[in-house]
Amino acid sequence: MPALTFRNSHGELVDVPAVAATRLKNEFGTVLEQAVRGGAVAITRHDTPKAVLVSYDEFQALVKDRTPSLNDLSVEYDELLARMQTPKSRRGMQTAFNAAPADLGRAAVKAARKRR
């Protein structure tokens, strides 16, 4: 079985030890302690990874890094709203609302080409 690696909450690439599902079933406490000490343990069935048991501390750190706080989202929203309230943005929206379908199509194609 190829070694599993992941980037832990400290930003380090770490190898995740593998444990057969049968061993997990028979020695849950030992495997749990291994996950708590090492951060994670891969659970395998027939040498194929099926799940990962992650310590609570590692889980919290990984989730926290990926979940913006309500304050972060509020700041992001306020900044976006402020950019939408400028005279230039208002003119752009008025132009878009008054544009013919063919004009909108040409603008969409032009924007798509810029992204390539």
C-alpha positions as CSV (number, residue, x, y, z in Angstrom):
1,M,0.0,0.0,0.0
2,P,1.4,3.5,-0.9
3,A,2.2,5.7,2.1
4,L,-0.4,8.3,2.9
5,T,0.8,11.8,3.6
6,F,-1.0,14.9,4.6
7,R,-0.2,18.4,5.6
8,N,-0.9,18.7,9.3
9,S,-2.0,21.8,11.2
10,H,1.6,22.9,11.6
11,G,2.1,22.9,7.8
12,E,4.3,19.8,7.9
13,L,4.0,16.9,5.5
14,V,3.6,13.8,7.6
15,D,3.2,10.1,6.9
16,V,0.0,8.6,8.2
17,P,0.4,5.1,9.6
18,A,-2.1,2.5,8.3
19,V,-4.1,0.2,10.4
20,A,-6.3,-2.6,9.2
21,A,-10.0,-2.3,10.0
22,T,-9.8,-5.7,11.8
23,R,-7.1,-4.4,14.1
24,L,-9.1,-1.2,14.7
25,K,-12.1,-3.3,15.7
26,N,-10.0,-5.5,18.1
27,E,-7.7,-2.8,19.5
28,F,-9.7,0.5,19.3
29,G,-8.1,2.0,22.4
30,T,-4.6,1.4,21.2
31,V,-5.3,2.8,17.7
32,L,-7.1,5.8,19.2
33,E,-4.1,6.6,21.3
34,Q,-1.9,6.3,18.2
35,A,-4.1,8.8,16.4
36,V,-4.0,11.2,19.4
37,R,-0.2,11.0,19.6
38,G,0.5,11.1,15.8
39,G,-2.5,13.3,14.6
40,A,-4.0,10.7,12.3
41,V,-4.3,7.0,11.4
42,A,-5.4,5.6,8.1
43,I,-7.9,2.7,8.4
44,T,-7.6,0.1,5.6
45,R,-9.6,-2.7,4.3
46,H,-7.7,-5.2,2.0
47,D,-4.7,-2.8,2.0
48,T,-6.8,0.0,0.6
49,P,-7.4,3.2,2.6
50,K,-11.1,3.6,3.5
51,A,-11.1,6.2,6.2
52,V,-8.8,8.3,8.4
53,L,-9.1,8.6,12.2
54,V,-7.9,12.1,13.1
55,S,-7.2,13.4,16.6
56,Y,-9.6,16.0,17.9
57,D,-6.8,18.7,18.1
58,E,-5.8,18.0,14.5
59,F,-9.4,18.2,13.4
60,Q,-10.0,21.5,15.2
61,A,-6.9,23.0,13.7
62,L,-7.7,21.8,10.1
63,V,-11.3,23.0,10.3
64,K,-10.4,26.3,11.8
65,D,-8.0,27.1,9.0
66,R,-10.7,26.4,6.4
67,T,-13.7,28.0,8.0
68,P,-13.9,31.8,7.9
69,S,-15.2,33.4,11.0
70,L,-18.4,35.5,10.9
71,N,-16.3,38.6,11.4
72,D,-14.0,37.7,8.5
73,L,-17.1,37.2,6.3
74,S,-18.6,40.5,7.5
75,V,-15.5,42.4,6.6
76,E,-15.3,40.7,3.2
77,Y,-19.0,41.6,2.5
78,D,-18.6,45.2,3.6
79,E,-15.6,45.6,1.3
80,L,-17.5,44.0,-1.6
81,L,-20.5,46.2,-1.0
82,A,-18.3,49.3,-0.8
83,R,-16.8,48.4,-4.2
84,M,-20.2,48.0,-5.7
85,Q,-21.3,51.5,-4.5
86,T,-18.8,53.5,-6.5
87,P,-20.0,55.7,-9.4
88,K,-18.0,53.5,-11.8
89,S,-19.8,50.4,-10.6
90,R,-23.2,52.0,-10.8
91,R,-22.5,53.1,-14.4
92,G,-21.4,49.6,-15.2
93,M,-24.5,48.1,-13.8
94,Q,-26.8,50.6,-15.5
95,T,-25.0,49.8,-18.8
96,A,-25.5,46.1,-18.3
97,F,-29.2,46.5,-17.5
98,N,-29.7,48.6,-20.6
99,A,-27.6,46.3,-22.9
100,A,-29.1,44.3,-25.7
101,P,-28.7,40.5,-25.5
102,A,-26.2,40.5,-28.3
103,D,-24.0,43.1,-26.5
104,L,-24.1,40.9,-23.3
105,G,-23.0,37.9,-25.4
106,R,-20.1,39.8,-26.9
107,A,-19.0,41.0,-23.5
108,A,-19.2,37.5,-22.1
109,V,-17.1,36.1,-24.9
110,K,-14.5,38.9,-24.5
111,A,-14.3,38.2,-20.8
112,A,-13.9,34.5,-21.3
113,R,-11.1,35.0,-23.8
114,K,-9.2,37.2,-21.2
115,R,-9.2,34.3,-18.7
116,R,-7.4,31.9,-21.0
